[in-house]
Amino acid sequence: MSLALVHSRARAGVDAPLVRVEVHLSGGLPSTQMVGLAEVSVREARDRVRAALMCARFDFPQRRITLNLAPADLPKEGGRFDLAIALGILAASGQIDPQSLLRFEFLGELGLTGELRPVDGALPAAIAAAQAGRTLVVPPGNAAEAALAEHADVRVARTLLECCAGLVKEDVLPRAQRAEVCAAPLADLADVRGQPYARRALEVAAAGGHHLLLIGSPGCGKTLLASRLPGLLPNASEEEALQHAAIASVSGEGLDPRRWRQRPFRSPHHNASPAALAGGGNPPRPGEISLAHHGVLFLDELPEWSRSALEVLREPLEGGHVRIARAARSVAYPARFQLVAAMNPCPCGWAGDRSNRCLCSDERINRYRARVSGPLLDRIDLHVNVPRMEAAELRQTTPLGEPSAAVRARVEAARQRQLQRGALNAHLPAAALRSCTSLTNDDQELLEQAIERLQLSARAMHRILRVARTIADLAGSDGIGTPHLMEAIGYRQLDRGTGSSP
C-alpha cells in the first residue's frame, strides 16, 4: 500500500491537538516533500528519519515521498513527530502493517541510531490520547510523566525497532510506571519567632487563598514568612496537580514526577521582564505566573520591579488565566496563583521604625510607594506591617512559634467549610459571596465608615468581606461577627488612600 496514516499530538499551550501524519509514496525521482505548516525543526526530520531507518536495517523507499501533517493550519514544531513519520514511511512502503498503527498514537524524537528521545508536553498528550481511546507510545524519558495520566494506556519504546515489534505483539512494550513520590521538605513556621500579627495574616491568607503584601524594614522576616506559606497549604488535589503538571510539561523546564501533588513556590528576581512573568517566546511558553498555578508566587522588593512587569499581574489576579497573543497564534495558560509580595516602607527601608533612622522625605516616600499602582494594591487582600523584632526575641532560648502542622490543620478545616460553598473565599462568585456575607446593621455601618475613612474602592470592600468570611471560617462561625469584620478591615490599613506611614 502506498498510503499510510499515523496519529500523533502537537503542542498548543497546555493542550495537545491531534495531528494526522499522512504518508504517500508515488513514482518519480526520489524526494521527500513535507507539507502542513511544519517549522524548520520538523522539516529536518526527513534526514533524522532516513538515518534511523537505515541504521535499523529497514529500506528507505527510493520514491517520491509526500508527508502531510494535518490539520494544515496548526503550527508544528520540534522533533515530536519523528517516530510517527518513520512508522508512516514503513507502513506506506509495506514493511509494517498499516492497520496496526490505527489504535496507537506516537510521540518521540529519533536519534540517528533509532533511539527515542523525550519531548515536551507528554502529559497533555497522554490525557488527550486516553480521551480518544488510543494507546500512546513514548520514549523512556517521558514515561514517568505520561504515567501521571491515570486513565491513559501509555507504553514505552526505547528504539524504533522495539516500537515496530510492539505493533505486532503489544506485550513487548512495557507500561509506563509512575515515579515514586518523594516530596521535598517544606520550611516550618515554627522557625519564625515573634511576629504574631504577621503569622495570623499568613494563616488567614492560606485559609482563604488570599493575596498578601508584607511591608517592613530590612531583615524583619518578610521573606522568612513568605517561604513558610507552602507548608500551611494542603496538598493539591489530583485535578490541580494534573493542571500544574501539564503546564510544567510544556514549559521547557521539565516536570519532576517525584514532587507529585506538591504545590509550586516560584520566586523570580525583580529584574524579570513582563514576558518572563506572563510567558512568551516563539512558540509561546508559560511564564512564572502560570508555573505558580495552584501554588505561591513570591515577589520580593515589589517597588523595584518594572511598572510594566507588575501591571501584567492585574488581569491574572482577577481572572485566573493569562493570554499570550502573537501575530501567528494566541495561547491561553491558567494562572490561578496566590501572590505574596514584600516591600520596604521607603527607599532606605526604615520609615516608621522606632530607631528613627529614616531620613527620607515624605515626597520621596510617596514616589517610592507610587511605583506600585493603586489598582494592583487594590487586588491584594491583606496589607500587613512586619515590625523589626527586639534583640531579646532573637535569643536561641526563645520558645519556638507554633509549628506549620498545627496551623495547617486549622487551614484545612476552614477550607473544607469553604469548598462546601463551592470555592475558596478568594474565588467565590459574587452571588455566592452575597449569600454568605450578610452583616448586621451596626456592622454594615462600621464597614461604610471604614470605606469613607480609608478611601476604599468597591473592589476593596468586597475583598474585606471575603477576608472577614475566611476569618469566620477559621473560627468555625456560620456568620460574620463584628470581631471578624474589624480584623479584616485592619488588614487594609496600608491602602494608598490612608496616606500614612506603616
C-alpha positions as CSV (number, residue, x, y, z in Angstrom):
1,M,0.0,0.0,0.0
2,S,1.4,3.4,-0.9
3,L,-0.7,5.4,1.6
4,A,-0.5,5.3,5.4
5,L,-1.9,7.2,8.4
6,V,-0.3,7.6,11.8
7,H,-1.6,9.6,14.8
8,S,0.5,12.0,16.9
9,R,0.0,15.1,19.1
10,A,1.1,18.7,18.7
11,R,1.6,21.2,21.5
12,A,-0.6,24.3,21.8
13,G,-0.5,25.8,25.2
14,V,-1.4,23.1,27.7
15,D,-3.5,21.3,25.0
16,A,-2.3,18.5,22.8
17,P,-4.3,18.7,19.5
18,L,-4.4,15.6,17.3
19,V,-2.1,15.6,14.3
20,R,-2.6,13.1,11.4
21,V,0.6,12.2,9.8
22,E,-0.3,11.1,6.2
23,V,2.4,9.4,4.1
24,H,2.1,8.9,0.4
25,L,4.5,7.1,-2.0
26,S,4.4,7.8,-5.7
27,G,6.5,7.4,-8.8
28,G,9.1,9.9,-9.9
29,L,12.6,11.0,-8.9
30,P,13.4,10.1,-5.2
31,S,12.5,13.1,-3.0
32,T,10.8,13.9,0.3
33,Q,8.2,16.7,0.4
34,M,6.7,17.8,3.7
35,V,3.5,20.0,3.9
36,G,1.3,21.1,6.8
37,L,2.8,24.3,8.3
38,A,5.9,22.5,9.6
39,E,8.7,24.6,11.1
40,V,12.4,24.1,10.4
41,S,12.9,21.6,13.2
42,V,10.1,19.5,11.9
43,R,11.3,19.6,8.3
44,E,14.7,18.4,9.4
45,A,13.0,15.1,10.5
46,R,13.5,13.9,6.9
47,D,17.2,13.4,7.5
48,R,16.9,12.0,11.0
49,V,14.2,9.5,9.9
50,R,16.3,8.4,6.9
51,A,19.4,7.7,9.0
52,A,17.3,6.0,11.7
53,L,15.6,3.7,9.2
54,M,18.9,2.7,7.6
55,C,20.6,2.0,11.0
56,A,17.6,-0.2,11.9
57,R,18.1,-2.2,8.7
58,F,14.9,-1.0,7.1
59,D,14.7,0.0,3.5
60,F,14.2,3.7,2.8
61,P,12.0,3.8,-0.3
62,Q,13.6,5.4,-3.3
63,R,10.4,7.0,-4.5
64,R,8.7,10.4,-4.2
65,I,7.5,10.7,-0.6
66,T,4.8,13.2,0.4
67,L,4.3,13.9,4.1
68,N,1.2,15.8,5.2
69,L,0.8,16.9,8.8
70,A,-2.9,17.7,9.2
71,P,-4.6,19.9,10.1
72,A,-2.7,22.2,7.8
73,D,-3.4,25.5,9.8
74,L,-1.9,24.2,13.0
75,P,1.8,25.1,13.5
76,K,4.0,22.1,14.1
77,E,7.4,22.4,15.9
78,G,10.1,20.2,17.4
79,G,11.1,16.6,16.9
80,R,7.9,15.2,18.4
81,F,6.7,13.8,15.1
82,D,9.8,11.9,14.1
83,L,8.6,8.5,15.3
84,A,5.2,8.9,13.6
85,I,6.8,9.9,10.3
86,A,9.2,6.9,10.4
87,L,6.4,4.5,11.1
88,G,4.2,6.1,8.3
89,I,7.0,5.6,5.8
90,L,7.4,2.0,6.8
91,A,3.7,1.4,6.6
92,A,3.3,3.1,3.2
93,S,6.2,1.0,1.8
94,G,4.7,-2.2,3.1
95,Q,7.4,-3.0,5.7
96,I,4.9,-3.0,8.6
97,D,1.1,-3.5,8.7
98,P,-0.7,-0.1,8.3
99,Q,-3.8,-1.3,10.2
100,S,-1.6,-2.0,13.3
101,L,-1.0,1.8,13.6
102,L,-4.6,2.9,14.0
103,R,-5.0,2.1,17.7
104,F,-1.8,3.9,18.7
105,E,-0.5,7.4,19.0
106,F,3.2,8.1,18.8
107,L,5.4,10.7,20.3
108,G,9.2,11.0,20.3
109,E,12.3,12.3,18.6
110,L,14.5,9.9,16.7
111,G,18.3,9.8,17.1
112,L,20.3,8.8,14.1
113,T,20.8,5.3,15.6
114,G,17.0,4.8,16.0
115,E,16.9,5.5,19.7
116,L,13.9,7.5,21.0
117,R,14.5,10.8,22.9
118,P,12.0,12.7,25.1
119,V,9.9,15.7,24.0
120,D,7.9,18.4,25.7
121,G,4.2,18.0,26.6
122,A,4.0,14.3,27.1
123,L,1.4,14.6,29.9
124,P,-1.2,16.6,27.9
125,A,-0.7,14.2,25.0
126,A,-1.3,11.2,27.3
127,I,-4.5,12.8,28.6
128,A,-5.8,13.5,25.1
129,A,-4.9,10.0,23.8
130,A,-6.9,8.5,26.7
131,Q,-9.9,10.6,25.8
132,A,-9.6,9.5,22.2
133,G,-9.4,5.8,23.3
134,R,-5.9,5.1,21.8
135,T,-2.7,3.9,23.3
136,L,0.2,6.4,23.5
137,V,3.8,5.2,22.8
138,V,6.5,7.5,24.3
139,P,10.3,7.4,24.9
140,P,11.6,6.3,28.3
141,G,12.4,9.9,29.2
142,N,8.7,10.7,29.1
143,A,7.4,7.6,30.8
144,A,7.1,8.7,34.4
145,E,5.5,12.0,33.3
146,A,3.0,10.4,30.9
147,A,2.1,7.8,33.6
148,L,0.6,10.6,35.7
149,A,-2.5,10.5,33.4
150,E,-4.4,8.0,35.5
151,H,-6.7,6.6,32.8
152,A,-4.2,6.6,29.9
153,D,-2.7,3.4,28.4
154,V,0.9,4.6,27.9
155,R,3.6,2.2,26.5
156,V,7.4,2.8,26.5
157,A,9.6,2.1,23.5
158,R,13.4,2.6,23.7
159,T,14.1,2.3,19.9
160,L,12.4,2.3,16.6
161,L,12.9,-1.4,16.3
162,E,11.3,-2.0,19.7
163,C,8.3,0.1,18.7
164,C,7.8,-1.9,15.5
165,A,7.9,-5.1,17.4
166,G,5.3,-3.8,19.8
167,L,2.9,-3.2,16.9
168,V,2.9,-7.0,16.3
169,K,2.9,-8.0,20.0
170,E,1.8,-5.3,22.3
171,D,3.3,-7.0,25.4
172,V,6.8,-6.2,24.0
173,L,6.2,-2.6,25.1
174,P,6.1,-2.2,28.9
175,R,3.5,0.1,30.5
176,A,4.8,3.4,31.8
177,Q,5.1,3.5,35.6
178,R,4.7,6.4,37.9
179,A,7.8,7.5,39.7
180,E,7.9,7.1,43.5
181,V,6.7,10.2,45.2
182,C,9.4,11.9,47.2
183,A,8.1,15.2,48.5
184,A,10.6,17.9,49.3
185,P,10.7,19.0,52.9
186,L,8.9,22.3,53.5
187,A,10.1,25.1,55.8
188,D,8.3,25.1,59.1
189,L,6.5,28.1,60.6
190,A,8.0,27.2,64.0
191,D,11.2,28.8,62.8
192,V,9.6,32.3,62.9
193,R,9.9,33.8,66.3
194,G,7.5,36.5,67.4
195,Q,5.6,38.4,64.7
196,P,2.1,37.2,65.9
197,Y,0.2,39.7,63.7
198,A,2.1,38.6,60.5
199,R,1.7,34.9,61.4
200,R,-2.0,35.4,61.9
201,A,-2.2,37.2,58.5
202,L,-0.3,34.3,56.9
203,E,-2.8,31.8,58.4
204,V,-5.8,33.8,57.1
205,A,-4.2,34.1,53.6
206,A,-3.6,30.3,53.5
207,A,-7.1,29.5,54.6
208,G,-8.9,31.7,52.1
209,G,-6.4,31.7,49.2
210,H,-5.9,35.5,49.6
211,H,-3.1,37.6,48.3
212,L,-0.7,39.1,50.8
213,L,1.6,42.1,51.0
214,L,4.2,42.3,53.7
215,I,5.7,45.7,54.5
216,G,8.7,46.1,56.8
217,S,12.2,47.2,57.3
218,P,15.2,45.1,56.1
219,G,15.7,41.9,58.0
220,C,12.4,41.9,59.8
221,G,11.4,38.4,58.5
222,K,9.3,39.2,55.4
223,T,11.0,36.6,53.2
224,L,11.1,34.1,56.0
225,L,7.3,34.4,56.5
226,A,6.6,34.1,52.8
227,S,8.7,30.9,52.4
228,R,6.5,29.3,55.2
229,L,3.2,29.7,53.3
230,P,3.5,26.5,51.2
231,G,3.8,24.5,54.4
232,L,0.4,25.8,55.5
233,L,-1.4,24.8,52.3
234,P,-3.0,21.4,51.9
235,N,-1.6,19.1,49.1
236,A,-3.0,19.8,45.7
237,S,-5.9,17.6,44.6
238,E,-5.5,15.2,41.7
239,E,-7.1,17.6,39.3
240,E,-5.0,20.6,40.5
241,A,-1.8,18.5,40.3
242,L,-2.6,17.4,36.8
243,Q,-3.2,21.0,35.7
244,H,0.1,22.2,37.2
245,A,2.0,19.2,35.8
246,A,0.6,19.9,32.3
247,I,2.0,23.5,32.5
248,A,5.4,22.3,33.7
249,S,5.4,19.6,31.0
250,V,5.2,22.2,28.2
251,S,7.3,24.9,29.9
252,G,10.7,23.7,28.8
253,E,11.8,23.3,32.4
254,G,10.5,19.8,32.6
255,L,8.4,18.1,35.2
256,D,9.6,16.2,38.3
257,P,7.0,13.4,38.9
258,R,8.5,12.8,42.3
259,R,7.0,16.1,43.5
260,W,3.5,15.0,42.6
261,R,0.7,17.0,44.4
262,Q,3.3,19.3,46.0
263,R,2.2,23.0,45.4
264,P,4.8,25.1,43.5
265,F,6.6,28.1,45.0
266,R,8.0,30.5,42.5
267,S,10.3,33.3,43.4
268,P,11.5,35.2,40.3
269,H,14.1,38.0,40.7
270,H,12.9,41.6,40.5
271,N,14.7,42.3,37.2
272,A,12.4,39.7,35.4
273,S,10.7,41.0,32.3
274,P,7.0,41.1,31.6
275,A,7.4,38.2,29.2
276,A,9.2,36.2,32.0
277,L,6.2,36.7,34.2
278,A,3.3,36.3,31.7
279,G,5.1,34.0,29.2
280,G,6.1,34.4,25.7
281,G,8.6,33.3,23.0
282,N,8.0,31.5,19.8
283,P,6.3,29.1,20.2
284,P,4.7,30.8,23.3
285,R,5.7,29.1,26.6
286,P,4.2,29.7,30.1
287,G,5.8,32.3,32.4
288,E,6.2,32.4,36.2
289,I,2.6,33.2,37.0
290,S,1.4,30.1,35.2
291,L,4.2,28.0,36.6
292,A,2.8,29.1,40.0
293,H,-0.7,27.8,39.1
294,H,-2.3,26.4,42.3
295,G,0.7,27.5,44.3
296,V,2.5,30.6,45.5
297,L,4.2,33.4,43.6
298,F,6.5,35.4,45.8
299,L,7.7,38.8,44.6
300,D,10.3,40.4,46.8
301,E,11.2,44.1,46.7
302,L,7.9,44.9,45.0
303,P,8.6,48.6,44.1
304,E,11.9,47.6,42.4
305,W,10.0,45.7,39.8
306,S,9.4,47.5,36.5
307,R,5.9,49.0,36.2
308,S,5.2,47.1,33.0
309,A,6.0,43.8,34.7
310,L,3.8,44.5,37.7
311,E,0.9,45.5,35.5
312,V,1.0,42.1,33.9
313,L,-0.3,40.7,37.2
314,R,-3.6,42.7,37.2
315,E,-5.7,40.5,34.9
316,P,-4.5,37.1,36.2
317,L,-5.1,38.2,39.8
318,E,-8.8,38.7,38.8
319,G,-9.4,36.1,36.1
320,G,-7.1,33.3,36.9
321,H,-5.6,33.0,33.4
322,V,-3.2,34.8,31.1
323,R,-3.5,35.0,27.3
324,I,-0.3,35.4,25.2
325,A,-1.2,37.0,21.8
326,R,1.2,36.8,18.9
327,A,0.8,37.6,15.2
328,A,0.7,33.9,14.3
329,R,-1.1,32.4,17.2
330,S,-2.8,33.1,20.6
331,V,-2.4,30.8,23.6
332,A,-4.1,30.9,27.0
333,Y,-2.5,29.5,30.1
334,P,-4.1,29.0,33.5
335,A,-2.7,31.3,36.3
336,R,-4.7,30.8,39.5
337,F,-1.8,31.5,41.9
338,Q,-1.6,33.0,45.4
339,L,0.5,36.2,45.4
340,V,2.8,37.0,48.3
341,A,4.7,40.3,47.9
342,A,7.2,42.1,50.1
343,M,8.5,45.6,50.2
344,N,10.3,48.2,52.3
345,P,8.2,51.1,53.6
346,C,10.6,53.6,52.0
347,P,13.8,53.8,49.8
348,C,16.1,53.4,52.8
349,G,13.8,50.8,54.4
350,W,13.4,52.4,57.9
351,A,10.3,54.6,57.7
352,G,8.2,54.1,60.8
353,D,10.9,52.2,62.6
354,R,11.3,53.0,66.3
355,S,15.0,53.8,65.8
356,N,14.1,57.0,63.9
357,R,17.0,56.4,61.5
358,C,14.9,57.1,58.3
359,L,15.9,60.4,56.6
360,C,13.6,60.0,53.6
361,S,11.2,63.0,53.0
362,D,7.5,62.5,52.6
363,E,7.8,63.3,48.9
364,R,10.5,60.6,48.4
365,I,8.4,58.0,50.3
366,N,5.3,58.8,48.3
367,R,7.3,58.5,45.0
368,Y,8.7,55.1,46.2
369,R,5.3,53.7,47.1
370,A,3.8,55.1,43.9
371,R,5.9,52.6,41.9
372,V,3.2,50.1,42.9
373,S,0.0,51.2,41.2
374,G,-3.2,51.7,43.2
375,P,-5.2,49.1,41.0
376,L,-2.6,46.4,41.8
377,L,-2.7,47.2,45.5
378,D,-6.4,47.1,45.4
379,R,-6.2,43.5,44.2
380,I,-4.1,42.4,47.2
381,D,-6.4,41.3,50.1
382,L,-4.1,41.7,53.1
383,H,-1.6,44.5,53.7
384,V,0.5,43.6,56.8
385,N,3.1,45.7,58.6
386,V,6.0,43.5,59.8
387,P,7.9,45.4,62.6
388,R,11.5,44.9,63.5
389,M,12.0,42.5,66.4
390,E,13.7,43.2,69.7
391,A,17.1,41.7,70.2
392,A,15.8,39.7,73.2
393,E,13.2,38.0,71.0
394,L,16.0,36.5,68.8
395,R,17.7,34.6,71.6
396,Q,18.3,30.9,71.0
397,T,16.4,30.2,74.3
398,T,13.3,32.0,73.0
399,P,10.5,29.4,72.6
400,L,9.7,28.4,69.0
401,G,6.5,29.5,67.4
402,E,3.5,27.3,66.6
403,P,4.5,24.6,64.0
404,S,3.1,24.5,60.5
405,A,1.3,21.2,61.2
406,A,-1.0,22.8,63.8
407,V,-1.8,25.8,61.6
408,R,-2.3,23.7,58.6
409,A,-4.9,21.6,60.4
410,R,-7.0,24.8,61.0
411,V,-6.4,25.9,57.4
412,E,-7.7,22.6,56.1
413,A,-10.8,22.7,58.3
414,A,-11.6,26.3,57.1
415,R,-11.0,25.3,53.5
416,Q,-13.4,22.4,53.9
417,R,-16.1,24.8,55.0
418,Q,-15.5,27.0,52.0
419,L,-15.4,24.1,49.5
420,Q,-18.9,23.1,50.7
421,R,-20.0,26.5,49.4
422,G,-18.3,25.8,46.0
423,A,-14.9,27.6,46.1
424,L,-12.4,29.3,48.3
425,N,-13.5,32.7,49.6
426,A,-10.9,34.4,47.4
427,H,-12.5,32.9,44.3
428,L,-16.2,32.8,45.4
429,P,-18.6,34.2,42.8
430,A,-20.3,37.4,43.6
431,A,-23.8,35.8,44.1
432,A,-22.4,33.2,46.5
433,L,-20.4,35.8,48.3
434,R,-23.6,37.9,49.0
435,S,-25.4,34.9,50.4
436,C,-22.7,34.1,53.0
437,T,-21.5,37.6,54.0
438,S,-24.7,39.2,55.3
439,L,-24.0,41.8,58.0
440,T,-26.0,43.3,60.9
441,N,-27.0,47.0,60.6
442,D,-24.2,48.0,63.0
443,D,-21.6,46.1,61.2
444,Q,-22.8,47.5,57.8
445,E,-22.4,51.0,59.2
446,L,-18.9,50.1,60.5
447,L,-17.9,48.9,57.1
448,E,-19.2,52.0,55.4
449,Q,-17.3,54.2,57.8
450,A,-14.1,52.3,57.1
451,I,-14.7,52.8,53.3
452,E,-15.0,56.5,53.8
453,R,-12.1,56.9,56.2
454,L,-9.7,54.7,54.2
455,Q,-11.0,55.9,50.8
456,L,-11.5,52.3,49.7
457,S,-12.9,51.2,46.3
458,A,-15.8,48.9,45.7
459,R,-13.3,46.1,44.9
460,A,-11.5,46.6,48.3
461,M,-14.9,46.5,50.1
462,H,-15.6,43.1,48.5
463,R,-12.2,41.9,49.5
464,I,-12.7,42.9,53.1
465,L,-15.9,40.8,53.1
466,R,-14.0,37.9,51.6
467,V,-11.3,38.1,54.3
468,A,-13.9,38.5,57.0
469,R,-15.7,35.4,55.8
470,T,-12.4,33.5,55.9
471,I,-11.7,34.7,59.5
472,A,-15.2,33.5,60.4
473,D,-14.5,30.1,58.8
474,L,-11.3,29.8,60.9
475,A,-13.3,30.5,64.0
476,G,-16.0,27.9,62.9
477,S,-18.7,30.6,62.8
478,D,-21.6,30.4,60.4
479,G,-22.0,34.2,60.2
480,I,-19.6,37.2,60.1
481,G,-19.4,38.8,63.5
482,T,-18.0,42.3,64.5
483,P,-14.6,40.9,65.5
484,H,-14.2,39.2,62.2
485,L,-15.1,42.3,60.3
486,M,-12.8,44.6,62.4
487,E,-9.9,42.2,61.9
488,A,-10.5,42.2,58.1
489,I,-10.6,46.0,58.0
490,G,-7.4,46.1,59.9
491,Y,-5.6,44.3,57.1
492,R,-6.4,47.3,54.8
493,Q,-4.8,50.0,56.9
494,L,-1.9,50.3,54.4
495,D,-4.0,51.2,51.4
496,R,-2.8,54.1,49.5
497,G,-5.8,56.1,50.4
498,T,-4.7,56.4,54.1
499,G,-1.6,58.4,53.2
500,S,0.0,57.3,56.4
501,S,3.3,55.6,57.2
502,P,3.2,52.0,58.4
